[in-house]
Amino acid sequence: MSTPTGARHPSDLVATALLWDLDNVAVPLAEMNSFARTLGALVPPTAPKVAAANWRAFRLYGDVLRAHGIRVLSGGRDPAGADGVLLRQAKRLRSGGATRFLVASNDRVFARLATRAEVHVVTRTGDLVSGRLRAVARSVTVLAREEDGCWTALPAA
């Protein structure tokens, strides 16, 4: 619903948040700036952006991602640590009003978010998205690197 001036009423806006599983959707450090910029541009500028990774990736990518306004959290040394961190952040964000999640992951564990929010998946490898996650996602987008180094968002096949 628009106001007479054409602006949208705040209650009409859907709160979106980015959840990025760096253990699952990663790029080399040399490409991280462009990838983070592309991924961040898929959500509104004011949207919360959270990434989590194992301790090593957290240390490696942290500064680069923080420069793009992405909150970076450590999943510790547990192989599924980043998943748990991101699910806890999703719960916190949902209680703060988030109703849509852009999830950069292939992991089926994020399918549970669809019970309380809209889920959109972004990946680098569309064929590796879990069937369970794909089944509940409103959309699946693959980010492909072009020859010029830019990333292009393509719908998954």
C-alpha positions in Angstrom: 0.0 0.0 0.0 1.4 3.3 -1.0 0.9 6.7 0.6 -0.3 9.6 -1.5 3.3 10.7 -2.1 4.1 7.2 -3.5 6.2 6.1 -0.5 5.5 2.7 1.0 3.9 2.4 4.4 6.4 0.8 6.9 4.0 -2.0 7.7 4.1 -3.0 4.0 7.8 -3.6 4.0 9.2 -7.1 4.5 12.1 -7.3 6.8 14.9 -9.2 5.0 18.2 -10.5 6.5 21.2 -12.2 4.9 22.6 -15.4 6.5 25.9 -16.6 4.9 27.4 -19.9 5.7 31.1 -19.3 4.8 31.9 -23.0 5.4 29.5 -23.9 2.6 29.5 -21.0 0.1 33.0 -19.7 -0.1 35.4 -18.1 -2.6 39.2 -17.6 -2.5 40.3 -14.5 -0.5 41.3 -12.7 -3.8 37.6 -12.9 -4.9 36.0 -12.2 -1.5 35.5 -8.5 -2.0 33.6 -8.8 -5.2 31.6 -11.8 -4.0 30.6 -10.0 -0.7 29.6 -6.9 -2.6 27.4 -8.9 -5.0 25.8 -11.0 -2.2 25.2 -7.9 -0.1 23.5 -6.1 -3.0 20.9 -8.9 -3.1 19.3 -7.5 0.1 18.2 -4.0 1.0 21.1 -1.7 2.2 19.8 -1.6 5.8 19.2 -5.4 6.0 21.1 -7.3 8.7 23.9 -9.3 7.1 25.5 -12.1 9.2 28.1 -14.6 8.1 29.5 -17.5 10.2 32.4 -19.8 9.6 34.8 -22.2 11.2 37.6 -20.5 13.2 40.1 -20.5 10.4 37.8 -19.0 7.8 36.5 -16.5 10.4 40.0 -15.2 10.9 40.8 -15.3 7.2 37.7 -13.5 5.8 36.6 -11.5 8.9 38.1 -8.1 8.1 37.1 -8.2 4.4 33.5 -9.0 5.2 33.2 -6.4 8.0 34.3 -3.8 5.5 31.1 -4.7 3.6 28.9 -4.3 6.7 28.7 -8.0 7.3 28.7 -9.2 10.9 31.1 -12.2 11.0 30.8 -14.8 13.8 32.9 -17.8 14.6 31.4 -21.3 14.6 34.5 -22.5 16.4 36.1 -25.8 15.4 32.9 -27.8 15.2 32.2 -28.8 11.6 28.6 -27.8 12.0 29.4 -24.8 14.2 28.6 -22.1 11.6 25.1 -23.7 11.0 24.3 -23.5 14.7 25.5 -19.9 15.0 23.4 -18.8 11.9 20.3 -20.6 13.2 20.6 -18.8 16.5 21.0 -15.5 14.6 17.9 -16.3 12.5 15.9 -16.8 15.7 17.1 -13.5 17.0 16.4 -11.7 13.8 12.9 -13.3 13.5 12.1 -12.0 17.0 13.2 -8.6 15.7 10.8 -8.7 12.8 12.7 -10.5 10.0 10.2 -12.4 7.8 12.5 -13.2 4.8 16.0 -14.8 4.8 18.4 -14.8 2.0 20.5 -17.9 2.9 23.9 -18.4 1.2 24.2 -22.1 1.8 23.5 -25.5 0.4 22.8 -27.2 3.8 19.5 -28.8 4.5 19.6 -27.5 8.1 18.4 -24.1 6.9 15.1 -25.6 5.6 13.7 -25.3 9.1 13.7 -21.5 8.7 10.9 -21.9 6.2 8.4 -22.8 9.0 8.5 -19.2 10.2 9.9 -17.1 7.4 10.3 -16.9 3.6 13.6 -18.5 2.5 15.6 -17.6 -0.6 18.8 -19.6 -1.3 21.9 -18.2 -2.9 24.7 -20.6 -3.9 27.7 -21.0 -6.2 26.7 -24.5 -7.1 23.0 -25.0 -7.8 23.3 -28.8 -8.1 24.7 -29.1 -4.6 21.7 -27.4 -2.8 20.1 -30.1 -0.6 16.7 -31.4 -1.9 15.1 -30.5 1.4 16.3 -26.9 1.3 15.4 -26.6 -2.4 11.9 -27.9 -1.6 11.1 -25.1 0.8 13.0 -22.2 -0.8 10.9 -19.6 -2.6 13.9 -19.2 -5.0 17.4 -20.6 -5.7 19.9 -18.3 -7.2 23.4 -19.2 -8.4 26.1 -16.6 -8.4 28.4 -17.3 -11.3 31.8 -15.6 -11.9 32.2 -13.9 -15.3 35.5 -13.7 -17.1 35.8 -10.0 -16.1 35.7 -11.1 -12.4 32.2 -9.8 -11.7 29.5 -12.1 -10.3 26.2 -12.6 -12.0 23.0 -13.9 -10.3 21.3 -16.6 -12.3 18.2 -18.6 -11.5 19.1 -22.2 -10.7 18.2 -24.9 -13.2 
